[in-house]
């Protein structure tokens, strides 16, 4: 029997934190366009447990991942390899890496870590019998941006290879209603310029909200 549970947490940082991913004279945020969230899906079979955490962040450092895994090991007895953390790579989230002169705010890192652990706790506490289905379709708004021959700057490259597959894992409760939708699409979340100074989950957050509205479920 397959079991699954979902959890979530708000990790929107306070306005004023530096945004990572845009080269701007003013990297500090000046408002919130869309909140940042953590979503967790926990899957358990007779033999194994998998915890997949997704976050509206540009990335997470290795020591951060280790701390989250250690917390899960202490609280739930799960080995490190059972926990995977994926970042949406939004460029309108807080600085998480020491890069290009930015230094992560320890208070923000702590806030995000608490949110992740809380969402994992919630997901593991809400396990229920499920069935799982896999599907795929396509979307056509992404485009290759690798330099054309003879150029060094990033630019639109219509001839470049692009993965336009949309892959979806649907997890249904025993009564057939959707418990969660896990979706994947390859496209840089940079629809909003970081120079605007707005904290945002970018298009993945919009897609998540649309799925949840249409299917009355948790999108991850």
N, C-alpha and C positions, 0 to 999 in steps of 0.2 A: 504494500500500500504506500502511495505517495502522500506526504503531508506538506502543507505550505502555510506560511503566515507572512503578513506584511507589516511594516512599521514606517514611520516618517517622523521628521523633526524639522523645524524652522531653524536655519543657520544664517539668516540675514544679519550681516554685521552692522554696527552703528555707522551712520553717515559720517564721513570724514576719513575712513580708512582708505589706504592706497589701493587702487585697482591694478591688477596684474594682467598684462597682455596687450596694452596699447602704449605706444611711445608718445607721451603727451607732456607738454610743459607743466601740466597740473595733474598728476596721477591721483590726487585725492578725490574721493567720491563726494557728490554734492546732493544726492537724492536717491530714492529707490523707485525704479520703474516696475520691477517684478521681484518678489521675494525669492531668496535662495533656499533650497530645500535639500534634505537628505531623504532618500527612499530606500527601503531595504526589503528584499524578498528572501525568506529562509525556506529551503527545500530539504525534506528529510525522507529518506527511503529506509528500508530495513537495515541497511548497512552504513549509509553515509549521510552526512549533513553538509549542505552548502549554504553559505550566507553571502549574498551579493548585495553590496552597498553602492548606490549611485548618488553622486553629489554634484550640485551646481557650483563647481570650482574649476579652475584652470588645470590643477593637478594637486597631488598630495606628496609630500616628501616621504622617503623610506622610513625615517625614524618615527614619523607620525603613524604610518601604517603599522609599524611594529607595536606601538603603544596601544592602538585599537585592538590588534590581535591579542595582545597580552591581557587586556581587560576582558575580552570575550573568553579567553582561556580560564581566567580566574572565576568569572561569573557563571560560565556555562560548560566548562570542561572541554571546549572544542580546540583542537590543534590549529596552529597558524594557517595551514594550507586549506582549511575549511572556509576562510574569510577572504573574499576578494573585494577590493575597493576600486570603483571606476569613477572617473571625473568626466563631466560633460565637456569640459574645456572651454566653458564660457570665458570670454575676455573681459567681462564686467563683474568679476568677483574679486574678493580680497586677495592681496598678495599672500601666497602660500609657500613660495620658494625664494631662496636667496638668489636673485637674478637681476642683472641690469641695474644694480644699485638699490634695489628694493629689499627691505628686510621685513619678514612677516611679523605681525604684532602678536606677541605671546598670548594676549588675552583673546584674540580672534582664534588662534589655533586651539586654545583650550575650549572655547565655545563650540567650535566645529567638532572637536573630539567628543565632547559631552553629547552633542546632538547625534553623532553617529552611534555611540554606544547605546544611547536611549532608544534609537530606532531599531537597533539589533535586538535589544531586550524585548521590545514590543513584538517584533516579528516572531521571535522564538517562543514567546508566551501565548501566541495566538495560532499555533499550528492546528490545522484541520485537514480532513481527507480531501484530495483534489484529483482532477485529471488534467493532463497537459496536452496542448496542441501547438503545432508549429506551422507558420504560414509565411509567405513572402509576396511582395508586390514591388512597385517601383515609384520613385518620385524624381522630378527632373529639374530641381532648382539648384543643384550643386554643379560646380564646374572646376576643371583643373586650373590651378594657378601657378604651376611650375614654369620657370622661365623658358621662353622660346629660344631656339638656337641662336647664339650670338648675343643673348641678353643675360644680364645677371639679376635684374630686379624681378620680383614677383609680378605677374601680370596674367590677365585672362588668356587661357590657352584652350581654344575651342577644339583643337585637334588632340588634346591630351586625354589620357585614359581616365575614366570616371566610374566609380562604383555607385550605381543608382538603385541598388537593391534596398528595399525596406524589409527588414526581418522582424517577425513578431512571434513572441511566445505567449500564448493565452493559457492562463491557469484558472480552471473552473472549480467551483465548490461542488459538493456532492449533488446539490439540487440543480446544477447546470448553469447557475449564474456566475458571471466572471468575478473572481477574487482579485486578479491582477493581470495587467498587460505589460510585458517587458518588450520594449521596441528598440531597434538599432538602425541608424542611418549615418552614412559617412559624409559629413559636411561641417566645415569650421563654423562654430557659433560666434560669428562676428557680424551679425546683421545690424548691431547697434555700435556706433563708434564710441570707444572709451573716452574720447575727448569731451563727450557730453557729461561725463562724470556721474553716470547713473548706474547704480547697482542693478543687475538684471540676470536672470537665468537664460536670456536670449531665446532663440527659437525652440530649443528643447523644452523649455518651460511652457511655452505657448502650446506646443504639440501635446505635452502631458496634460494640460488643462482641457484641451479639446477632446482628447480620448476619454478623460474622466467624465466630462459633461455628457458625451454621447453614450457611453456604456455604463455609467454609474459604477465605476470601479477604480482601483488604484493603478495609475500608470507609472512605470519605472523606467 
